[in-house]
Amino acid sequence: MALDALKDEVRKAADVVGRIRSEVKRVIIGQEYLVDRMMIALMADGHCLVEGVPGLAKTTAVRTLAKALDLSFHRIQFTPDLLPADVIGTLIYDQAHQTFKPHKGPVFANLILADEINRAPAKVQSALLESMQERQVTIGDTTYPLDLPFLVLATQNPIEQEGTYPLPEAQVDRFMMKLLITYPSREEELKVMDMVADQLAPEVKTVAGKEDLQFLRSLVSHVYIDDKVKGYILDIVRATRTPKDFGVDAEAYIEYGGSPRASIYLNLTSRAHAVINGRSYVTPQDVKALCPDVLRHRIILSYEAEAEEITADDVVKKILDRIEVP
């Protein structure tokens, strides 16, 4: 795509993103980080793992984004007695016709909120993660494609670990980003308190559609990224595997580094981040902004790191401080 044409397309994209942001902000007070990262995940065709205490408007944010984009939405509450069929669907016997008919599960929607995914056993987690990876579900002998776009936002509660089944590292790697959601500011919490007490929650309007989202997705692949910035991405990811080769003092803290998915997703999310900020090119600052989200769940820490209370974000910061910015 020619540079002038690309700039025009990015301006159109900025208008679409602006409309969506404005509509979501009418309902969601604060949480700009969560909303922006969900937009990036939708544009880059990935999924998000969200860690945060209950009551931070995660469900409301996903539902509001779905309405603003005219997308279907399902919330699945994961519990220890949940079965794979409760997520993907099953075959129901039709006595009248003496045949089995497929009954599609809640996974057949555009936006899925998998609430407290680590409360369900491994079979259920695998059923959802397989549908995330393959974008299809098999019920009986028939394979059904999932509705597109398809985004899973899975949540984990960081403060209550009894009766949970932690996600295996290999499965966590399928999530494009892991987001850490914090409490709102004092002013934001006051606005939320007043809005709920006065019953002033506005009705969400549809301000964009699947065609707009498809336009944003197609634009991401055309965003310009210089070879030096690509090299910067590769150096960061490879430094999580062999930090000593890059002069990063973190070898004792890392058991395993990021997989090739890390560099792929960091490239895609950086492009999407550039688009939502109205640019047709990727800067090192785009890469830096997305590094913690893309890498924090891909770096497996050693016992020494846990003993010294070193987090994956601390390791990422060490790497970013050391790797030379192009």
Protein Blocks (a to p, Z undefined) as FASTA:
>chain_A
ZZklmmmmmmmmmmmmmmmmmmmmmmmggjklmmmmmmmmmmnopaddddddehilmmmm
mmmmmmmnopacddddddfkbcfklmnopcdddfklopacddddfklcfbdcdehkllpc
fklmmmmmmmmmnopacehjbccdddddddddddddfkbcghiacddfklmmmpmbacdd
ddddfklmmmmmmmmmnopaccdddfbdfklmmmmmmmmmmpccdfklmmmmmmmmmmmm
mmmlnopafklmpmbdcdfklmmmmmmmmmmmmmmnopabdcfklmmmmmmmmmmmmpcc
dfklmmnopafklmmmmmmmmmccZZ
